[in-house]
Amino acid sequence: MPNVHDGAANPNPEQGPAAGLRFAVVVSRFNDFVTAALLDGCIDHLESNGADPDQIDIYWVPGAFEIPLAAQKCAQTGRFDAVICLGAVIEGETDHYRLVVDGAMHGIARVSLDTGVPVIFEVLATQTTALAMARAGGSAGNKGEEAAQAAIEMTRLLGTIA
């Protein structure tokens, strides 16, 4: 019978799966009407799953392109079990938004692979403001909550790998 490891398993049924974990959340200030809603969903999900608010540090950066550097610094400290990256890039009249999202995506992935710390990518890339808002607590849910859940699961999963 194979051994199955699943980060969704709750090792702390009395306290919640996020109990005892420390999180850094790096948030883009650009399009903060979207990212603030993502952040609210993220924090609510962490806390409702047992995270201590004093064990959650929030770092605001100017834009999505700056997220990877702040995420890297957080991951390198060794203080955080996971880093959650939140941003919103909305298409404009040029392809600049693609460059920003691609840079953020590649940088965030590199931080995770280079440090071994789960670094969760939740930088929305949408064609319209309405589509971004739908994913920040609207009809498509709150992707900040999903990012928090991914951070919890990846942290717990990596803890099972020795």
N, CA, C and O atoms as a DFTB+ gen file, in Angstrom:
648 C
 N C O
     1  1       0.853      -1.179       0.000
     2  2       0.000       0.000       0.000
     3  2       0.899       1.243       0.000
     4  3       1.785       1.353       0.848
     5  1       0.692       2.168      -0.920
     6  2       1.520       3.371      -0.956
     7  2       1.245       4.279       0.244
     8  3       0.150       4.286       0.806
     9  1       2.265       5.037       0.613
    10  2       2.101       6.054       1.653
    11  2       1.576       7.318       0.998
    12  3       2.153       7.801       0.023
    13  1       0.498       7.848       1.520
    14  2      -0.130       9.045       0.963
    15  2       0.099      10.207       1.926
    16  3      -0.146      10.095       3.127
    17  1       0.566      11.305       1.383
    18  2       0.785      12.516       2.178
    19  2      -0.110      13.610       1.605
    20  3      -0.128      13.840       0.396
    21  1      -0.847      14.275       2.479
    22  2      -1.803      15.284       2.045
    23  2      -1.741      16.465       3.001
    24  3      -2.024      16.325       4.191
    25  1      -1.375      17.612       2.483
    26  2      -1.291      18.805       3.308
    27  2      -2.629      19.296       3.825
    28  3      -2.678      20.161       4.699
    29  1      -3.725      18.749       3.291
    30  2      -5.049      19.157       3.759
    31  2      -5.427      18.474       5.071
    32  3      -6.394      18.873       5.719
    33  1      -4.669      17.444       5.469
    34  2      -4.946      16.778       6.736
    35  2      -4.680      17.759       7.875
    36  3      -3.707      18.513       7.836
    37  1      -5.533      17.747       8.872
    38  2      -5.421      18.683       9.983
    39  2      -4.719      18.020      11.167
    40  3      -5.303      17.165      11.831
    41  1      -3.466      18.409      11.437
    42  2      -2.753      17.814      12.563
    43  2      -3.182      18.378      13.920
    44  3      -2.808      17.840      14.963
    45  1      -3.964      19.457      13.907
    46  2      -4.403      20.114      15.148
    47  2      -5.922      20.240      15.182
    48  3      -6.441      21.352      15.091
    49  1      -6.650      19.130      15.309
    50  2      -8.108      19.228      15.214
    51  2      -8.748      20.161      16.238
    52  3      -9.803      20.739      15.976
    53  1      -8.114      20.311      17.403
    54  2      -8.705      21.206      18.407
    55  2      -8.441      22.672      18.094
    56  3      -9.208      23.542      18.504
    57  1      -7.355      22.952      17.365
    58  2      -6.947      24.335      17.140
    59  2      -7.088      24.790      15.697
    60  3      -7.230      25.989      15.458
    61  1      -7.055      23.903      14.745
    62  2      -7.113      24.263      13.333
    63  2      -5.780      24.028      12.660
    64  3      -4.742      24.043      13.321
    65  1      -5.792      23.808      11.352
    66  2      -4.572      23.442      10.634
    67  2      -3.520      24.546      10.554
    68  3      -2.356      24.255      10.280
    69  1      -3.893      25.794      10.783
    70  2      -2.919      26.890      10.719
    71  2      -2.319      27.216      12.083
    72  3      -1.444      28.075      12.186
    73  1      -2.785      26.533      13.132
    74  2      -2.280      26.799      14.478
    75  2      -0.787      26.508      14.541
    76  3      -0.311      25.488      14.043
    77  1      -0.073      27.415      15.156
    78  2       1.361      27.240      15.341
    79  2       2.209      27.632      14.152
    80  3       3.436      27.549      14.219
    81  1       1.595      28.052      13.079
    82  2       2.336      28.454      11.880
    83  2       2.486      29.967      11.833
    84  3       1.660      30.707      12.367
    85  1       3.553      30.411      11.186
    86  2       3.804      31.846      11.031
    87  2       3.798      32.185       9.541
    88  3       4.437      31.503       8.739
    89  1       3.074      33.239       9.181
    90  2       2.886      33.612       7.790
    91  2       3.355      35.035       7.513
    92  3       3.173      35.932       8.337
    93  1       3.959      35.230       6.348
    94  2       4.211      36.566       5.806
    95  2       3.260      36.730       4.634
    96  3       3.098      35.816       3.825
    97  1       2.638      37.885       4.543
    98  2       1.760      38.195       3.422
    99  2       2.325      39.447       2.759
   100  3       2.400      40.510       3.375
   101  1       2.720      39.307       1.496
   102  2       3.265      40.426       0.729
   103  2       2.171      40.892      -0.222
   104  3       1.669      40.117      -1.035
   105  1       1.806      42.170      -0.111
   106  2       0.648      42.694      -0.831
   107  2       1.034      43.912      -1.664
   108  3       1.731      44.808      -1.187
   109  1       0.580      43.932      -2.898
   110  2       0.804      45.062      -3.785
   111  2      -0.155      46.200      -3.447
   112  3      -1.362      45.993      -3.329
   113  1       0.396      47.400      -3.294
   114  2      -0.435      48.575      -3.046
   115  2      -1.151      49.024      -4.321
   116  3      -2.242      49.590      -4.252
   117  1      -0.537      48.773      -5.493
   118  2      -1.172      49.148      -6.758
   119  2      -2.464      48.346      -6.902
   120  3      -2.470      47.136      -6.676
   121  1      -3.527      48.993      -7.266
   122  2      -4.866      48.396      -7.328
   123  2      -5.305      47.907      -5.949
   124  3      -5.869      46.821      -5.810
   125  1      -5.038      48.723      -4.938
   126  2      -5.340      48.307      -3.567
   127  2      -6.827      48.130      -3.289
   128  3      -7.190      47.499      -2.296
   129  1      -7.681      48.660      -4.124
   130  2      -9.115      48.405      -3.951
   131  2      -9.414      46.924      -4.196
   132  3     -10.424      46.408      -3.718
   133  1      -8.552      46.253      -4.927
   134  2      -8.663      44.808      -5.137
   135  2      -7.817      44.063      -4.113
   136  3      -8.293      43.124      -3.476
   137  1      -6.565      44.478      -3.956
   138  2      -5.655      43.717      -3.096
   139  2      -6.051      43.780      -1.621
   140  3      -5.792      42.836      -0.876
   141  1      -6.669      44.870      -1.195
   142  2      -7.129      44.945       0.196
   143  2      -8.215      43.902       0.452
   144  3      -8.267      43.310       1.530
   145  1      -9.074      43.678      -0.527
   146  2     -10.107      42.648      -0.386
   147  2      -9.487      41.245      -0.394
   148  3      -9.927      40.362       0.342
   149  1      -8.470      41.051      -1.225
   150  2      -7.755      39.767      -1.216
   151  2      -7.107      39.543       0.146
   152  3      -7.165      38.446       0.701
   153  1      -6.491      40.593       0.674
   154  2      -5.844      40.502       1.981
   155  2      -6.856      40.170       3.071
   156  3      -6.587      39.324       3.923
   157  1      -8.008      40.820       3.056
   158  2      -9.041      40.531       4.048
   159  2      -9.443      39.055       4.004
   160  3      -9.551      38.402       5.042
   161  1      -9.661      38.538       2.797
   162  2     -10.023      37.129       2.659
   163  2      -8.927      36.211       3.151
   164  3      -9.199      35.200       3.797
   165  1      -7.691      36.558       2.848
   166  2      -6.538      35.764       3.268
   167  2      -6.441      35.716       4.790
   168  3      -6.339      34.638       5.375
   169  1      -6.473      36.872       5.422
   170  2      -6.334      36.943       6.886
   171  2      -7.504      36.251       7.567
   172  3      -7.307      35.503       8.525
   173  1      -8.713      36.490       7.088
   174  2      -9.892      35.821       7.672
   175  2      -9.741      34.304       7.614
   176  3     -10.050      33.608       8.581
   177  1      -9.265      33.794       6.475
   178  2      -9.119      32.345       6.321
   179  2      -8.031      31.801       7.252
   180  3      -8.222      30.764       7.887
   181  1      -6.904      32.489       7.336
   182  2      -5.843      32.035       8.232
   183  2      -6.331      31.992       9.674
   184  3      -6.137      30.997      10.373
   185  1      -6.961      33.065      10.111
   186  2      -7.420      33.136      11.494
   187  2      -8.529      32.137      11.782
   188  3      -8.558      31.539      12.857
   189  1      -9.439      31.948      10.836
   190  2     -10.524      30.987      11.071
   191  2     -10.024      29.547      11.062
   192  3     -10.737      28.632      11.474
   193  1      -8.794      29.350      10.590
   194  2      -8.181      28.025      10.605
   195  2      -7.115      27.899      11.691
   196  3      -6.272      27.002      11.642
   197  1      -7.158      28.800      12.670
   198  2      -6.326      28.661      13.859
   199  2      -5.062      29.482      13.911
   200  3      -4.333      29.399      14.899
   201  1      -4.762      30.277      12.885
   202  2      -3.549      31.102      12.924
   203  2      -3.698      32.193      13.978
   204  3      -4.761      32.798      14.114
   205  1      -2.642      32.432      14.708
   206  2      -2.591      33.506      15.690
   207  2      -2.330      34.811      14.930
   208  3      -1.355      34.887      14.183
   209  1      -3.167      35.833      15.096
   210  2      -2.948      37.102      14.388
   211  2      -1.550      37.679      14.620
   212  3      -1.009      38.357      13.745
   213  1      -0.961      37.416      15.792
   214  2       0.386      37.910      16.077
   215  2       1.461      37.167      15.295
   216  3       2.622      37.576      15.289
   217  1       1.077      36.078      14.635
   218  2       2.018      35.283      13.842
   219  2       1.835      35.528      12.342
   220  3       2.310      34.751      11.513
   221  1       1.144      36.612      12.009
   222  2       0.927      37.003      10.611
   223  2       1.516      38.400      10.423
   224  3       1.082      39.355      11.067
   225  1       2.501      38.512       9.541
   226  2       3.107      39.812       9.233
   227  2       2.718      40.203       7.814
   228  3       2.794      39.390       6.893
   229  1       2.301      41.451       7.646
   230  2       1.865      41.953       6.342
   231  2       2.885      42.981       5.857
   232  3       3.261      43.900       6.585
   233  1       3.325      42.804       4.607
   234  2       4.297      43.703       3.987
   235  2       3.691      44.284       2.715
   236  3       3.395      43.551       1.771
   237  1       3.509      45.598       2.692
   238  2       2.974      46.281       1.519
   239  2       4.140      46.704       0.612
   240  3       5.129      47.267       1.081
   241  1       4.008      46.429      -0.674
   242  2       5.002      46.844      -1.667
   243  2       4.298      47.720      -2.703
   244  3       3.072      47.681      -2.807
   245  1       5.056      48.515      -3.476
   246  2       4.413      49.426      -4.428
   247  2       3.543      48.734      -5.475
   248  3       2.419      49.162      -5.733
   249  1       4.062      47.668      -6.075
   250  2       3.308      47.009      -7.142
   251  2       3.633      45.529      -7.203
   252  3       4.447      45.029      -6.426
   253  1       2.993      44.831      -8.129
   254  2       3.179      43.387      -8.246
   255  2       4.613      43.018      -8.615
   256  3       5.106      41.971      -8.196
   257  1       5.279      43.853      -9.383
   258  2       6.642      43.552      -9.806
   259  2       7.609      43.529      -8.616
   260  3       8.637      42.854      -8.668
   261  1       7.288      44.253      -7.560
   262  2       8.138      44.312      -6.372
   263  2       7.875      43.182      -5.381
   264  3       8.629      43.014      -4.423
   265  1       6.834      42.421      -5.597
   266  2       6.488      41.336      -4.675
   267  2       7.619      40.314      -4.513
   268  3       7.936      39.964      -3.376
   269  1       8.244      39.816      -5.594
   270  2       9.245      38.763      -5.404
   271  2      10.405      39.133      -4.480
   272  3      10.842      38.294      -3.692
   273  1      10.908      40.347      -4.553
   274  2      12.031      40.726      -3.699
   275  2      11.631      40.708      -2.223
   276  3      12.366      40.189      -1.383
   277  1      10.470      41.275      -1.914
   278  2      10.003      41.257      -0.526
   279  2       9.730      39.822      -0.074
   280  3      10.035      39.460       1.063
   281  1       9.163      39.012      -0.952
   282  2       8.911      37.603      -0.623
   283  2      10.217      36.871      -0.353
   284  3      10.306      36.063       0.572
   285  1      11.222      37.155      -1.157
   286  2      12.526      36.517      -0.973
   287  2      13.118      36.880       0.387
   288  3      13.600      36.009       1.111
   289  1      13.082      38.152       0.727
   290  2      13.626      38.592       2.013
   291  2      12.880      37.921       3.166
   292  3      13.500      37.500       4.143
   293  1      11.553      37.818       3.057
   294  2      10.764      37.143       4.095
   295  2      11.156      35.676       4.204
   296  3      11.382      35.172       5.304
   297  1      11.237      34.999       3.082
   298  2      11.551      33.573       3.083
   299  2      12.953      33.314       3.633
   300  3      13.174      32.315       4.318
   301  1      13.885      34.192       3.341
   302  2      15.269      34.000       3.783
   303  2      15.463      34.195       5.283
   304  3      16.463      33.738       5.839
   305  1      14.529      34.862       5.941
   306  2      14.693      35.098       7.379
   307  2      14.596      33.818       8.192
   308  3      15.167      33.728       9.278
   309  1      13.876      32.826       7.677
   310  2      13.641      31.610       8.445
   311  2      12.553      31.765       9.492
   312  3      12.271      30.824      10.233
   313  1      11.939      32.937       9.565
   314  2      10.891      33.197      10.563
   315  2       9.511      32.726      10.118
   316  3       8.616      32.558      10.947
   317  1       9.330      32.511       8.807
   318  2       7.993      32.233       8.296
   319  2       7.889      30.821       7.743
   320  3       8.807      30.321       7.091
   321  1       6.762      30.192       8.012
   322  2       6.488      28.863       7.464
   323  2       6.033      28.958       6.017
   324  3       6.239      28.027       5.238
   325  1       5.420      30.071       5.655
   326  2       4.957      30.290       4.277
   327  2       4.863      31.788       4.016
   328  3       4.684      32.593       4.930
   329  1       4.987      32.129       2.749
   330  2       4.845      33.518       2.296
   331  2       3.711      33.531       1.267
   332  3       3.708      32.744       0.322
   333  1       2.768      34.420       1.463
   334  2       1.620      34.536       0.568
   335  2       1.745      35.853      -0.191
   336  3       1.892      36.913       0.417
   337  1       1.686      35.784      -1.510
   338  2       1.861      36.966      -2.361
   339  2       0.542      37.335      -3.023
   340  3      -0.051      36.526      -3.737
   341  1       0.086      38.557      -2.786
   342  2      -1.194      39.027      -3.302
   343  2      -0.998      40.273      -4.166
   344  3      -0.327      41.222      -3.760
   345  1      -1.581      40.259      -5.338
   346  2      -1.497      41.413      -6.221
   347  2      -2.630      41.387      -7.225
   348  3      -3.364      40.404      -7.330
   349  1      -2.762      42.473      -7.959
   350  2      -3.785      42.569      -8.995
   351  2      -3.259      43.443     -10.122
   352  3      -2.930      44.614      -9.930
   353  1      -3.189      42.844     -11.295
   354  2      -2.743      43.563     -12.485
   355  2      -3.888      43.498     -13.486
   356  3      -4.327      42.416     -13.877
   357  1      -4.361      44.656     -13.890
   358  2      -5.514      44.751     -14.779
   359  2      -5.044      45.274     -16.130
   360  3      -4.312      46.261     -16.204
   361  1      -5.462      44.616     -17.176
   362  2      -5.032      44.973     -18.533
   363  2      -5.377      46.423     -18.848
   364  3      -6.464      46.910     -18.534
   365  1      -4.433      47.087     -19.468
   366  2      -4.648      48.469     -19.908
   367  2      -4.564      48.546     -21.416
   368  3      -4.892      47.588     -22.117
   369  1      -4.124      49.686     -21.910
   370  2      -4.060      49.900     -23.354
   371  2      -2.819      49.289     -23.992
   372  3      -2.747      49.180     -25.216
   373  1      -1.845      48.891     -23.188
   374  2      -0.615      48.297     -23.721
   375  2      -0.417      46.909     -23.112
   376  3      -1.209      46.472     -22.277
   377  1       0.629      46.232     -23.530
   378  2       0.939      44.907     -22.988
   379  2       1.787      44.972     -21.725
   380  3       2.290      43.941     -21.276
   381  1       1.959      46.145     -21.145
   382  2       2.769      46.303     -19.945
   383  2       2.307      45.363     -18.827
   384  3       3.135      44.836     -18.084
   385  1       1.009      45.153     -18.703
   386  2       0.495      44.310     -17.622
   387  2       1.037      42.893     -17.729
   388  3       1.259      42.246     -16.706
   389  1       1.257      42.396     -18.943
   390  2       1.807      41.048     -19.122
   391  2       3.243      40.971     -18.618
   392  3       3.640      39.982     -18.002
   393  1       4.006      42.000     -18.878
   394  2       5.390      42.035     -18.399
   395  2       5.427      42.017     -16.873
   396  3       6.249      41.323     -16.274
   397  1       4.539      42.780     -16.252
   398  2       4.484      42.840     -14.792
   399  2       4.086      41.489     -14.214
   400  3       4.723      41.004     -13.279
   401  1       3.045      40.882     -14.759
   402  2       2.579      39.588     -14.246
   403  2       3.620      38.500     -14.479
   404  3       3.878      37.685     -13.592
   405  1       4.219      38.483     -15.668
   406  2       5.251      37.478     -15.946
   407  2       6.440      37.630     -14.992
   408  3       6.954      36.640     -14.471
   409  1       6.866      38.861     -14.769
   410  2       7.971      39.096     -13.839
   411  2       7.632      38.652     -12.428
   412  3       8.448      38.022     -11.755
   413  1       6.432      38.979     -11.983
   414  2       6.001      38.568     -10.642
   415  2       5.918      37.049     -10.546
   416  3       6.372      36.460      -9.565
   417  1       5.345      36.421     -11.552
   418  2       5.183      34.962     -11.532
   419  2       6.530      34.251     -11.479
   420  3       6.742      33.374     -10.642
   421  1       7.424      34.625     -12.361
   422  2       8.732      33.968     -12.400
   423  2       9.527      34.235     -11.121
   424  3      10.185      33.340     -10.592
   425  1       9.461      35.466     -10.636
   426  2      10.188      35.800      -9.408
   427  2       9.674      35.055      -8.207
   428  3      10.459      34.554      -7.402
   429  1       8.362      34.974      -8.070
   430  2       7.764      34.278      -6.934
   431  2       8.088      32.788      -6.989
   432  3       8.416      32.188      -5.965
   433  1       8.000      32.191      -8.165
   434  2       8.336      30.769      -8.308
   435  2       9.796      30.532      -7.934
   436  3      10.121      29.555      -7.260
   437  1      10.656      31.417      -8.367
   438  2      12.084      31.272      -8.063
   439  2      12.350      31.344      -6.568
   440  3      13.159      30.581      -6.040
   441  1      11.673      32.255      -5.887
   442  2      11.861      32.387      -4.437
   443  2      11.490      31.082      -3.747
   444  3      12.221      30.602      -2.881
   445  1      10.376      30.520      -4.123
   446  2       9.933      29.278      -3.501
   447  2      10.936      28.152      -3.743
   448  3      11.305      27.436      -2.813
   449  1      11.372      27.997      -4.978
   450  2      12.307      26.929      -5.317
   451  2      13.682      27.168      -4.696
   452  3      14.329      26.218      -4.253
   453  1      14.129      28.398      -4.657
   454  2      15.455      28.700      -4.117
   455  2      15.519      28.564      -2.597
   456  3      16.567      28.210      -2.056
   457  1      14.419      28.838      -1.905
   458  2      14.444      28.839      -0.441
   459  2      13.832      27.586       0.178
   460  3      14.126      27.265       1.330
   461  1      12.998      26.881      -0.557
   462  2      12.299      25.731       0.012
   463  2      11.114      26.112       0.877
   464  3      10.490      25.249       1.495
   465  1      10.800      27.396       0.928
   466  2       9.654      27.892       1.689
   467  2       8.465      27.980       0.739
   468  3       8.613      28.485      -0.374
   469  1       7.286      27.502       1.147
   470  2       6.122      27.693       0.279
   471  2       5.856      29.184       0.066
   472  3       5.637      29.930       1.021
   473  1       5.877      29.599      -1.183
   474  2       5.589      30.984      -1.544
   475  2       4.426      30.924      -2.521
   476  3       4.565      30.441      -3.645
   477  1       3.298      31.413      -2.084
   478  2       2.050      31.248      -2.815
   479  2       1.812      32.437      -3.738
   480  3       1.851      33.592      -3.315
   481  1       1.567      32.128      -5.003
   482  2       1.330      33.137      -6.036
   483  2      -0.169      33.379      -6.180
   484  3      -0.911      32.499      -6.617
   485  1      -0.600      34.564      -5.814
   486  2      -1.987      34.957      -6.078
   487  2      -1.991      36.399      -6.549
   488  3      -2.487      37.304      -5.877
   489  1      -1.419      36.575      -7.726
   490  2      -1.443      37.873      -8.395
   491  2      -2.461      37.755      -9.512
   492  3      -2.220      37.093     -10.521
   493  1      -3.587      38.397      -9.326
   494  2      -4.632      38.353     -10.343
   495  2      -4.150      39.047     -11.607
   496  3      -3.496      40.087     -11.543
   497  1      -4.469      38.479     -12.734
   498  2      -4.191      39.097     -14.034
   499  2      -5.495      39.050     -14.811
   500  3      -5.863      38.016     -15.369
   501  1      -6.183      40.170     -14.842
   502  2      -7.509      40.187     -15.451
   503  2      -7.600      41.244     -16.544
   504  3      -6.801      42.178     -16.603
   505  1      -8.586      41.070     -17.396
   506  2      -8.810      42.018     -18.486
   507  2      -9.563      43.255     -18.031
   508  3      -9.440      44.319     -18.637
   509  1     -10.348      43.118     -16.960
   510  2     -11.153      44.248     -16.505
   511  2     -11.148      44.343     -14.982
   512  3     -10.836      43.379     -14.283
   513  1     -11.496      45.516     -14.492
   514  2     -11.649      45.719     -13.060
   515  2     -12.763      44.834     -12.513
   516  3     -12.638      44.284     -11.419
   517  1     -13.843      44.695     -13.261
   518  2     -14.967      43.862     -12.805
   519  2     -14.524      42.411     -12.593
   520  3     -14.941      41.776     -11.624
   521  1     -13.692      41.889     -13.479
   522  2     -13.197      40.522     -13.319
   523  2     -12.295      40.401     -12.095
   524  3     -12.317      39.386     -11.400
   525  1     -11.512      41.427     -11.837
   526  2     -10.663      41.414     -10.641
   527  2     -11.516      41.437      -9.380
   528  3     -11.267      40.677      -8.444
   529  1     -12.505      42.295      -9.355
   530  2     -13.368      42.396      -8.176
   531  2     -14.169      41.115      -7.955
   532  3     -14.444      40.747      -6.813
   533  1     -14.540      40.439      -9.029
   534  2     -15.262      39.170      -8.888
   535  2     -14.406      38.144      -8.160
   536  3     -14.937      37.262      -7.484
   537  1     -13.082      38.248      -8.291
   538  2     -12.161      37.297      -7.668
   539  2     -11.642      37.779      -6.316
   540  3     -10.864      37.090      -5.657
   541  1     -12.074      38.943      -5.922
   542  2     -11.650      39.524      -4.645
   543  2     -12.841      39.637      -3.696
   544  3     -13.029      40.651      -3.024
   545  1     -13.630      38.583      -3.658
   546  2     -14.781      38.548      -2.763
   547  2     -16.112      38.665      -3.465
   548  3     -17.155      38.731      -2.815
   549  1     -16.090      38.691      -4.792
   550  2     -17.330      38.794      -5.552
   551  2     -17.836      37.428      -5.977
   552  3     -17.686      36.440      -5.259
   553  1     -18.432      37.392      -7.148
   554  2     -19.105      36.177      -7.621
   555  2     -18.174      34.986      -7.833
   556  3     -18.630      33.843      -7.827
   557  1     -16.885      35.232      -8.019
   558  2     -15.921      34.139      -8.226
   559  2     -15.196      33.776      -6.931
   560  3     -14.192      33.066      -6.967
   561  1     -15.690      34.251      -5.796
   562  2     -15.067      33.939      -4.514
   563  2     -13.956      34.916      -4.180
   564  3     -13.861      35.995      -4.765
   565  1     -13.125      34.528      -3.241
   566  2     -12.001      35.376      -2.847
   567  2     -10.723      34.564      -2.980
   568  3     -10.478      33.624      -2.224
   569  1      -9.918      34.947      -3.957
   570  2      -8.673      34.226      -4.225
   571  2      -7.671      34.395      -3.080
   572  3      -6.732      33.606      -2.968
   573  1      -7.851      35.396      -2.239
   574  2      -7.020      35.538      -1.049
   575  2      -7.245      34.383      -0.081
   576  3      -6.300      33.894       0.539
   577  1      -8.488      33.949       0.047
   578  2      -8.796      32.779       0.879
   579  2      -8.125      31.536       0.309
   580  3      -7.553      30.734       1.047
   581  1      -8.199      31.385      -1.007
   582  2      -7.579      30.221      -1.644
   583  2      -6.070      30.232      -1.459
   584  3      -5.462      29.178      -1.271
   585  1      -5.464      31.399      -1.510
   586  2      -4.018      31.512      -1.300
   587  2      -3.666      31.105       0.130
   588  3      -2.678      30.404       0.349
   589  1      -4.462      31.536       1.098
   590  2      -4.226      31.159       2.492
   591  2      -4.328      29.647       2.660
   592  3      -3.505      29.043       3.347
   593  1      -5.323      29.039       2.043
   594  2      -5.484      27.592       2.143
   595  2      -4.297      26.868       1.507
   596  3      -3.809      25.877       2.052
   597  1      -3.839      27.354       0.372
   598  2      -2.683      26.744      -0.288
   599  2      -1.444      26.846       0.606
   600  3      -0.652      25.907       0.671
   601  1      -1.272      27.976       1.292
   602  2      -0.123      28.151       2.193
   603  2      -0.180      27.148       3.341
   604  3       0.830      26.540       3.692
   605  1      -1.354      26.980       3.915
   606  2      -1.513      26.018       5.013
   607  2      -1.194      24.609       4.524
   608  3      -0.421      23.885       5.152
   609  1      -1.791      24.230       3.405
   610  2      -1.609      22.871       2.892
   611  2      -0.161      22.592       2.499
   612  3       0.368      21.527       2.814
   613  1       0.483      23.534       1.817
   614  2       1.868      23.302       1.390
   615  2       2.809      23.232       2.591
   616  3       3.751      22.440       2.593
   617  1       2.565      24.046       3.600
   618  2       3.395      24.002       4.795
   619  2       3.248      22.647       5.482
   620  3       4.240      22.024       5.861
   621  1       2.023      22.205       5.636
   622  2       1.776      20.922       6.294
   623  2       2.338      19.764       5.456
   624  3       2.915      18.828       6.010
   625  1       2.173      19.820       4.132
   626  2       2.676      18.763       3.269
   627  2       4.205      18.673       3.349
   628  3       4.758      17.585       3.514
   629  1       4.884      19.822       3.230
   630  2       6.334      19.809       3.261
   631  2       6.849      19.296       4.603
   632  3       7.933      18.717       4.682
   633  1       6.056      19.515       5.662
   634  2       6.426      19.002       6.978
   635  2       6.407      17.477       7.059
   636  3       6.997      16.898       7.971
   637  1       5.733      16.824       6.111
   638  2       5.689      15.361       6.119
   639  2       6.836      14.749       5.318
   640  3       7.040      13.536       5.346
   641  1       7.577      15.584       4.611
   642  2       8.678      15.092       3.788
   643  2       9.982      15.246       4.565
   644  3      10.405      16.358       4.879
   645  1      10.599      14.134       4.862
   646  2      11.841      14.196       5.664
   647  2      13.041      13.806       4.830
   648  3      14.165      13.799       5.331
